[in-house]
Amino acid sequence: MQREKNIFDKPLVLLIDDVDHFYQEKLSAMALEMDLSLVTLEQVDDFDRFAEHAVLIFVNKTPQKLTKAAHFPTLKMKNDRIVCDILAFADSATTKDRMSWLSDGYDGALNREFVEYDTFKTMFQNRIHKGFIHLENRIQQEEYTQFKAALSASPDAFIVLDNRNKVFFVSQHYKKAYPVNGHKLVRGMDITAAFEMLCAEHNVFPGDTMYDIMYKFWSQPKGEIEFSMGSENIWRLSAAPLPNSRGTIITTTDISAYKKQSMALEAALAKEREATAIQKQFVDMVSHEFRTPLSIIDGHAQIILRRQASLSKNDMTERVSIIRSAVSRLLNMMEGILSSNMLKTGKFEIDCKPFDVCSLIETLVNEHKRLSDNVEITFDIQNIPAFVNIDGKILTLAISNLLSNAVKFSEGDKPIIQLSAKIDDDALYIDVKDNGMGIPENEIEHVFERYFRSTIASGIPGSGLGLNLVKDMVNLHGGDVSVESERGKGAHFRFWIHIA
């Protein structure tokens, strides 16, 4: 027998009990011409394996080994993958013999000498052609069956349309999803008629938004859309053209889990972005607020360095006290940050406790006044007890920033800054007024925005964080801040915070 690696490369003609190789010799030329393999069966157990690939089978009925051991038409009936004809031949058979073979299930019964006739080649070719057709049909049917099984096993639902938008194939998913009308989705049905039938089963009719969206897709299937039929599930319809313009395959996929994962991922990314922004804001805030007491320390240290010979003992003592006070405030800020959750969250937390507001105001005014000898700073405190239940660090940050800004933007021969404080209706009000440059009218609404710097700030050191920080801090304490200003006539800032 031929080596099996090449036997199934092309359709074959199976020879049974060709003991003297008669049929092998007579058929070889025609088999070569028609690109067939000639295979001689050696044992009955191999019959199914070879016959499933055969386009014609020859059986020598002259009593031989294999024909005595098996009845081949019966074996064919038991295996629906064998689709070719089985022809019976014998050296000399009577009409009665041939009729008997035909009644036994053979598809043809001939005498051996018939092979020598000229008409045998035509008969052989016709039988081979018939066998080709049956074999190809069987292969296509098996492929179609496998195709349907694969689609049914898929979690996605499929509809295949021909090039006229008629239904060619529908997966079992639709019959389960539409128990009333799913069985009516048959080959040849117009897809728009199928769409309207299934919509009616779900009580979706023309005029509904969902109907209009879906009708547009199904009438000319292309691209993809996502939709929900009122349930928690979200579906994606995807249409893709088949090769050679033979139609369209439409896939319906349940993307609910994907959407949930996508939303969860987006939420996680948003949280990460928020955490990054908060961390940056925290770093900006800490660096900005450390800069204020450091500037006071550096300013007074420079004055002492330049004028130490001319400074009086009292003046020297006062400036050193201011430096020590600023250092103490800086250390308190650092300690407060390190001992709180700020390092973990990047957020300030309200920590209200009895706090000496009057002493803080006096200290801050004195620090800024002594740092800028040409600026007059006054303060007025009304109706404020010795201790107020408030967050001291927030109050310190807010007042320091407003005073520092007022000093930086003072101008003229007699710059004056007025600070006033009062308690009214369980709230502490702080006002800081100056007669400096003022703010252009079109910029007032932007002064509390992060990183905003006024056009008048050219050449003046700053980062655009101070006023934004003031607003954030007083908002955190349940208060607010506002400003009134006119270019060339100074600015009036006011903030208030709740007293706990």
C-alpha positions as CSV (number, residue, x, y, z in Angstrom):
1,M,0.0,0.0,0.0
2,Q,1.1,3.6,-0.6
3,R,2.7,5.6,2.2
4,E,-0.2,7.2,4.1
5,K,1.4,10.7,4.2
6,N,0.3,11.3,0.6
7,I,-2.9,9.1,0.3
8,F,-5.3,11.8,1.7
9,D,-3.7,14.7,-0.2
10,K,-6.3,14.2,-3.0
11,P,-9.5,12.2,-3.5
12,L,-9.0,8.5,-3.9
13,V,-10.4,5.4,-5.6
14,L,-10.5,2.4,-3.3
15,L,-9.9,-1.0,-4.7
16,I,-11.0,-4.1,-2.7
17,D,-9.7,-7.6,-3.4
18,D,-7.7,-6.5,-6.4
19,V,-5.5,-9.5,-5.9
20,D,-4.0,-9.7,-9.4
21,H,-3.7,-5.9,-9.6
22,F,-5.9,-5.9,-12.7
23,Y,-7.9,-2.8,-11.7
24,Q,-4.8,-1.0,-10.5
25,E,-3.3,-1.4,-14.0
26,K,-6.5,-0.5,-16.0
27,L,-7.4,2.5,-13.9
28,S,-3.9,4.1,-13.2
29,A,-3.8,6.2,-16.4
30,M,-7.3,7.6,-15.8
31,A,-6.6,8.2,-12.1
32,L,-3.4,10.1,-13.0
33,E,-5.4,12.1,-15.6
34,M,-8.0,13.0,-13.0
35,D,-5.5,13.6,-10.2
36,L,-6.8,10.7,-8.0
37,S,-5.0,8.3,-5.6
38,L,-5.5,4.6,-6.2
39,V,-5.6,2.7,-2.9
40,T,-5.8,-1.1,-2.5
41,L,-7.5,-2.1,0.8
42,E,-5.5,-4.7,2.7
43,Q,-7.8,-5.3,5.7
44,V,-11.4,-4.7,6.5
45,D,-10.7,-2.7,9.6
46,D,-9.2,0.1,7.4
47,F,-12.3,0.3,5.2
48,D,-14.0,3.3,7.0
49,R,-10.8,5.3,7.2
50,F,-10.2,5.1,3.4
51,A,-13.8,5.0,2.2
52,E,-14.5,8.3,3.9
53,H,-12.1,10.0,1.4
54,A,-13.1,8.0,-1.6
55,V,-15.0,9.2,-4.7
56,L,-15.5,5.6,-6.0
57,I,-15.0,2.1,-4.7
58,F,-14.4,-1.0,-6.8
59,V,-15.1,-4.5,-5.2
60,N,-14.0,-7.7,-6.9
61,K,-16.9,-10.0,-6.2
62,T,-15.0,-13.1,-7.4
63,P,-14.7,-14.8,-4.0
64,Q,-11.7,-13.4,-2.3
65,K,-10.4,-12.8,1.2
66,L,-12.1,-9.4,2.1
67,T,-15.4,-9.9,0.3
68,K,-15.8,-13.1,2.2
69,A,-15.1,-11.2,5.5
70,A,-17.4,-8.2,5.1
71,H,-20.4,-6.9,3.3
72,F,-19.3,-3.5,2.1
73,P,-22.7,-1.9,1.3
74,T,-23.7,-2.6,4.9
75,L,-20.5,-1.0,6.2
76,K,-21.3,2.1,4.0
77,M,-24.8,2.3,5.4
78,K,-23.4,2.4,9.0
79,N,-21.1,5.3,8.2
80,D,-22.8,8.4,6.8
81,R,-19.4,9.9,6.0
82,I,-19.0,7.4,3.1
83,V,-20.9,9.0,0.2
84,C,-19.4,7.5,-3.0
85,D,-20.8,4.7,-5.1
86,I,-19.6,1.1,-4.6
87,L,-19.3,-0.9,-7.8
88,A,-19.2,-4.7,-7.9
89,F,-17.1,-6.5,-10.6
90,A,-16.6,-10.2,-11.3
91,D,-14.8,-12.3,-14.0
92,S,-18.0,-13.6,-15.4
93,A,-21.3,-12.8,-13.8
94,T,-24.7,-13.8,-14.9
95,T,-27.6,-11.4,-15.1
96,K,-29.0,-13.1,-12.0
97,D,-25.7,-12.4,-10.1
98,R,-25.6,-8.8,-11.1
99,M,-29.3,-8.3,-10.0
100,S,-28.5,-10.0,-6.7
101,W,-25.6,-7.6,-6.1
102,L,-27.8,-4.6,-6.8
103,S,-30.4,-5.8,-4.4
104,D,-27.6,-6.3,-1.8
105,G,-26.9,-2.5,-1.9
106,Y,-24.2,-2.2,-4.5
107,D,-24.5,0.9,-6.8
108,G,-23.4,-0.9,-9.9
109,A,-22.7,-4.5,-11.0
110,L,-20.5,-5.3,-14.0
111,N,-18.5,-8.0,-15.6
112,R,-14.7,-7.7,-15.5
113,E,-14.4,-7.4,-19.3
114,F,-16.5,-4.3,-19.3
115,V,-13.3,-2.4,-18.2
116,E,-12.0,-3.1,-21.7
117,Y,-14.8,-1.3,-23.4
118,D,-14.4,2.3,-24.7
119,T,-17.5,3.4,-22.9
120,F,-16.0,2.4,-19.5
121,K,-13.9,5.6,-19.4
122,T,-17.0,7.7,-19.8
123,M,-18.8,5.7,-17.1
124,F,-15.8,6.0,-14.8
125,Q,-15.5,9.7,-15.3
126,N,-19.3,10.2,-14.6
127,R,-19.1,8.1,-11.4
128,I,-16.0,10.0,-10.3
129,H,-17.7,13.4,-10.9
130,K,-20.7,12.2,-8.9
131,G,-18.4,11.1,-6.1
132,F,-16.6,14.4,-6.2
133,I,-19.9,16.3,-5.8
134,H,-21.1,14.0,-2.9
135,L,-17.7,14.3,-1.1
136,E,-17.6,18.1,-1.5
137,N,-21.2,18.4,-0.2
138,R,-20.4,16.2,2.8
139,I,-17.3,18.2,3.6
140,Q,-19.3,21.5,3.3
141,Q,-22.0,20.1,5.5
142,E,-19.5,19.0,8.1
143,E,-17.8,22.4,8.0
144,Y,-21.2,24.1,8.3
145,T,-22.1,21.9,11.2
146,Q,-18.8,22.7,12.9
147,F,-19.3,26.4,12.1
148,K,-22.8,26.3,13.8
149,A,-21.4,24.4,16.8
150,A,-18.5,26.9,17.2
151,L,-21.0,29.8,17.0
152,S,-23.3,28.2,19.5
153,A,-20.4,27.6,21.9
154,S,-19.4,31.3,21.6
155,P,-20.7,33.7,24.2
156,D,-21.6,36.0,21.3
157,A,-24.7,35.8,19.2
158,F,-24.4,35.8,15.4
159,I,-26.5,36.6,12.4
160,V,-25.1,36.1,8.9
161,L,-26.8,38.0,6.0
162,D,-26.4,37.5,2.3
163,N,-25.7,40.3,-0.1
164,R,-29.4,41.1,-0.3
165,N,-29.7,41.6,3.5
166,K,-31.6,38.3,3.8
167,V,-31.0,36.0,6.8
168,F,-28.6,33.2,5.9
169,F,-27.7,31.9,9.4
170,V,-28.9,32.6,13.0
171,S,-27.1,31.3,16.0
172,Q,-29.1,29.6,18.8
173,H,-28.6,32.6,21.1
174,Y,-31.4,34.4,19.3
175,K,-33.9,31.6,19.8
176,K,-33.1,31.6,23.5
177,A,-33.3,35.4,23.7
178,Y,-36.6,35.5,21.8
179,P,-38.6,32.4,22.8
180,V,-41.8,33.6,21.1
181,N,-40.5,34.4,17.7
182,G,-36.9,33.2,17.6
183,H,-37.8,30.0,15.7
184,K,-39.2,32.2,12.9
185,L,-35.8,33.5,12.0
186,V,-35.3,31.4,9.0
187,R,-33.0,31.6,6.0
188,G,-34.3,34.0,3.4
189,M,-36.2,36.3,5.8
190,D,-35.6,40.0,5.2
191,I,-33.6,41.4,8.1
192,T,-35.8,44.5,8.6
193,A,-38.8,42.3,8.9
194,A,-37.0,40.1,11.4
195,F,-36.0,43.2,13.3
196,E,-39.5,44.5,13.6
197,M,-40.8,41.1,14.6
198,L,-38.3,40.8,17.5
199,C,-38.8,44.4,18.6
200,A,-42.5,43.8,18.9
201,E,-41.7,40.8,21.2
202,H,-39.9,43.3,23.5
203,N,-42.6,45.9,23.2
204,V,-40.3,48.3,21.3
205,F,-42.2,50.1,18.5
206,P,-41.6,52.9,15.9
207,G,-41.3,56.2,17.7
208,D,-39.2,54.8,20.6
209,T,-35.7,56.3,20.6
210,M,-34.3,52.8,20.9
211,Y,-36.3,51.6,17.9
212,D,-35.1,54.4,15.7
213,I,-31.4,53.9,16.7
214,M,-31.6,50.1,16.1
215,Y,-33.6,50.3,12.9
216,K,-30.9,52.6,11.4
217,F,-28.3,50.0,12.2
218,W,-30.2,46.9,11.0
219,S,-31.5,48.4,7.8
220,Q,-27.9,49.1,6.6
221,P,-25.7,47.0,8.9
222,K,-22.2,48.5,9.3
223,G,-19.9,49.7,12.0
224,E,-21.0,49.1,15.6
225,I,-23.3,50.5,18.2
226,E,-23.9,49.9,22.0
227,F,-27.3,49.7,23.6
228,S,-29.3,48.5,26.6
229,M,-32.8,47.2,26.6
230,G,-33.7,48.7,30.0
231,S,-31.8,46.0,31.9
232,E,-28.4,46.2,33.5
233,N,-26.8,44.5,30.5
234,I,-25.1,46.5,27.9
235,W,-24.7,45.1,24.4
236,R,-22.5,45.8,21.4
237,L,-23.6,45.2,17.8
238,S,-20.8,44.9,15.3
239,A,-21.3,44.4,11.6
240,A,-18.4,43.2,9.3
241,P,-18.6,42.5,5.6
242,L,-17.9,39.0,4.3
243,P,-15.2,38.5,1.6
244,N,-16.1,39.2,-2.0
245,S,-19.2,41.1,-1.0
246,R,-21.0,38.0,-0.1
247,G,-22.9,39.5,2.8
248,T,-22.5,40.6,6.3
249,I,-21.9,38.9,9.7
250,I,-23.3,40.7,12.7
251,T,-22.1,40.0,16.2
252,T,-24.0,40.7,19.4
253,T,-21.7,40.8,22.4
254,D,-22.6,41.3,26.1
255,I,-20.1,44.0,27.2
256,S,-21.6,44.6,30.7
257,A,-18.6,43.1,32.5
258,Y,-16.2,45.0,30.3
259,K,-18.1,48.3,30.9
260,K,-18.1,47.8,34.6
261,Q,-14.3,47.0,34.5
262,S,-13.8,50.1,32.3
263,M,-15.8,52.3,34.7
264,A,-13.9,50.9,37.7
265,L,-10.6,51.5,35.9
266,E,-11.6,55.1,35.0
267,A,-12.7,55.7,38.6
268,A,-9.3,54.3,39.8
269,L,-7.5,56.6,37.3
270,A,-9.5,59.6,38.4
271,K,-8.7,58.8,42.0
272,E,-5.1,58.5,41.1
273,R,-5.1,61.8,39.2
274,E,-6.9,63.4,42.2
275,A,-4.3,62.0,44.6
276,T,-1.5,63.3,42.3
277,A,-3.1,66.7,42.1
278,I,-3.6,66.8,45.9
279,Q,0.0,65.8,46.5
280,K,1.2,68.5,44.2
281,Q,-1.1,71.0,45.9
282,F,0.2,69.9,49.2
283,V,3.8,70.4,48.2
284,D,3.0,73.8,46.7
285,M,1.2,74.9,49.8
286,V,3.8,73.7,52.2
287,S,6.7,75.3,50.3
288,H,4.7,78.6,50.0
289,E,3.8,78.8,53.6
290,F,7.3,77.9,54.8
291,R,8.5,80.7,52.6
292,T,6.6,83.4,54.5
293,P,8.2,82.9,58.0
294,L,11.6,82.2,56.3
295,S,11.3,85.5,54.4
296,I,10.7,87.3,57.8
297,I,13.6,85.5,59.3
298,D,15.9,86.3,56.4
299,G,14.7,90.0,56.2
300,H,15.4,90.7,59.8
301,A,18.7,88.8,59.7
302,Q,19.8,91.0,56.8
303,I,18.8,94.2,58.6
304,I,20.8,93.1,61.7
305,L,23.8,92.1,59.5
306,R,23.8,95.5,57.6
307,R,23.0,97.8,60.5
308,Q,24.3,96.0,63.5
309,A,26.6,98.8,64.4
310,S,23.8,101.4,64.4
311,L,21.0,99.3,65.9
312,S,20.1,100.1,69.5
313,K,20.0,97.3,72.0
314,N,16.2,97.4,72.2
315,D,15.9,97.3,68.4
316,M,18.3,94.4,68.2
317,T,16.4,92.6,70.9
318,E,13.1,93.2,69.2
319,R,14.3,91.9,65.8
320,V,15.9,88.8,67.3
321,S,12.6,88.2,69.1
322,I,10.7,88.5,65.8
323,I,13.2,86.0,64.3
324,R,12.7,83.6,67.1
325,S,8.9,84.0,66.9
326,A,9.0,83.2,63.1
327,V,11.2,80.2,63.8
328,S,8.8,79.1,66.5
329,R,5.9,79.4,64.1
330,L,7.8,77.6,61.4
331,L,8.6,74.7,63.8
332,N,4.9,74.6,64.9
333,M,3.8,74.3,61.3
334,M,6.3,71.5,60.6
335,E,5.2,69.7,63.8
336,G,1.6,70.1,62.9
337,I,2.1,68.7,59.5
338,L,4.3,65.7,60.6
339,S,1.9,64.8,63.4
340,S,-1.3,64.9,61.3
341,N,-2.6,62.9,58.4
342,M,-1.4,65.6,55.9
343,L,1.6,63.6,54.9
344,K,-0.7,60.6,54.0
345,T,-3.7,62.5,52.4
346,G,-2.1,65.8,51.3
347,K,-5.1,67.6,52.8
348,F,-5.5,70.0,55.7
349,E,-7.7,68.8,58.5
350,I,-9.6,71.2,60.8
351,D,-8.2,71.1,64.4
352,C,-10.1,73.6,66.4
353,K,-8.9,74.4,69.9
354,P,-8.7,77.5,72.1
355,F,-6.4,80.0,70.4
356,D,-5.1,83.5,71.2
357,V,-6.3,85.4,68.1
358,C,-5.3,88.9,69.5
359,S,-1.7,87.8,70.2
360,L,-1.4,86.3,66.7
361,I,-2.6,89.5,65.0
362,E,-0.2,91.6,67.1
363,T,2.7,89.3,66.3
364,L,2.1,89.2,62.6
365,V,1.6,92.9,62.3
366,N,4.7,93.6,64.2
367,E,6.8,91.2,62.0
368,H,5.7,92.7,58.8
369,K,5.9,96.3,60.1
370,R,9.5,95.8,61.3
371,L,10.4,94.2,58.0
372,S,9.3,97.2,56.0
373,D,10.0,100.4,57.9
374,N,8.3,102.6,55.2
375,V,5.0,100.8,55.5
376,E,2.5,101.8,58.2
377,I,0.5,98.9,59.5
378,T,-2.3,99.4,62.0
379,F,-4.7,96.9,63.5
380,D,-8.1,97.2,65.3
381,I,-9.5,94.3,67.4
382,Q,-13.1,94.4,68.4
383,N,-15.1,92.1,70.7
384,I,-12.6,89.2,70.6
385,P,-12.0,87.3,73.8
386,A,-8.6,86.1,75.1
387,F,-9.1,82.6,73.5
388,V,-11.3,81.6,70.5
389,N,-12.1,78.0,69.6
390,I,-10.6,78.0,66.1
391,D,-7.9,76.4,64.0
392,G,-4.9,78.5,64.6
393,K,-2.8,77.3,61.7
394,I,-5.4,78.2,59.2
395,L,-5.9,81.6,60.7
396,T,-2.1,82.1,60.7
397,L,-1.8,81.1,57.0
398,A,-4.6,83.4,55.9
399,I,-3.6,86.5,57.8
400,S,0.1,86.1,56.9
401,N,-0.7,85.8,53.2
402,L,-2.9,88.8,53.1
403,L,-0.4,91.0,55.1
404,S,2.5,89.8,52.9
405,N,0.5,90.6,49.7
406,A,-0.5,94.0,51.1
407,V,3.2,94.9,51.9
408,K,4.4,93.6,48.5
409,F,1.9,95.7,46.5
410,S,2.2,98.9,48.5
411,E,3.4,102.0,46.7
412,G,3.7,105.7,47.2
413,D,5.3,107.8,49.9
414,K,2.9,106.7,52.7
415,P,1.7,103.2,52.2
416,I,-0.8,102.3,54.8
417,I,-2.2,98.9,55.7
418,Q,-5.1,98.5,58.1
419,L,-6.1,95.2,59.7
420,S,-9.3,94.8,61.7
421,A,-10.8,91.8,63.4
422,K,-14.1,91.2,65.0
423,I,-16.5,88.4,66.0
424,D,-20.1,88.6,64.8
425,D,-22.7,85.8,64.9
426,D,-20.3,82.9,65.7
427,A,-17.9,83.9,63.0
428,L,-14.5,85.7,63.0
429,Y,-14.1,88.5,60.4
430,I,-10.7,89.7,59.3
431,D,-10.3,92.7,57.0
432,V,-7.0,93.8,55.4
433,K,-7.0,97.1,53.5
434,D,-4.2,98.9,51.7
435,N,-3.8,102.0,49.7
436,G,-1.4,100.3,47.2
437,M,-1.6,99.6,43.4
438,G,-5.1,98.1,43.4
439,I,-6.3,95.4,41.0
440,P,-7.5,96.0,37.5
441,E,-11.3,95.5,37.3
442,N,-11.1,92.7,34.7
443,E,-8.8,90.7,36.9
444,I,-10.7,90.8,40.2
445,E,-12.7,87.6,39.4
446,H,-9.5,85.7,38.8
447,V,-7.4,86.7,41.8
448,F,-8.2,83.6,43.9
449,E,-7.5,81.2,41.0
450,R,-4.5,78.9,41.4
451,Y,-1.3,80.3,39.8
452,F,-3.0,83.5,38.7
453,R,-0.8,86.6,38.8
454,S,-2.1,90.0,38.1
455,T,-0.6,92.2,35.3
456,I,0.5,94.6,38.1
457,A,2.7,91.9,39.6
458,S,5.5,92.2,37.0
459,G,8.8,92.3,38.7
460,I,7.3,91.4,42.1
461,P,8.3,88.0,43.5
462,G,5.4,85.5,43.8
463,S,4.0,82.2,42.6
464,G,0.3,82.9,42.3
465,L,-0.5,80.5,45.1
466,G,-1.1,82.7,48.1
467,L,-4.6,84.0,47.6
468,N,-5.8,80.6,46.2
469,L,-4.4,79.1,49.4
470,V,-6.3,81.7,51.5
471,K,-9.5,80.8,49.8
472,D,-9.0,77.0,50.2
473,M,-8.1,77.4,53.9
474,V,-11.1,79.6,54.9
475,N,-13.4,77.4,52.8
476,L,-12.1,74.4,54.7
477,H,-13.0,76.2,57.9
478,G,-16.5,76.8,56.6
479,G,-15.9,80.4,55.6
480,D,-15.2,82.5,52.5
481,V,-13.0,85.3,51.2
482,S,-13.8,88.3,49.0
483,V,-12.1,91.4,47.6
484,E,-13.0,94.9,46.6
485,S,-10.5,96.9,44.6
486,E,-10.0,99.8,42.2
487,R,-6.8,100.3,40.2
488,G,-4.6,102.9,41.9
489,K,-6.8,103.0,45.1
490,G,-5.7,99.9,46.9
491,A,-7.5,96.7,47.8
492,H,-9.8,95.5,50.6
493,F,-9.7,91.8,51.4
494,R,-12.2,90.2,53.9
495,F,-12.5,86.7,55.1
496,W,-14.6,85.0,57.7
497,I,-14.4,81.6,59.4
498,H,-16.8,79.8,61.7
499,I,-16.0,79.6,65.4
500,A,-16.4,76.1,66.7
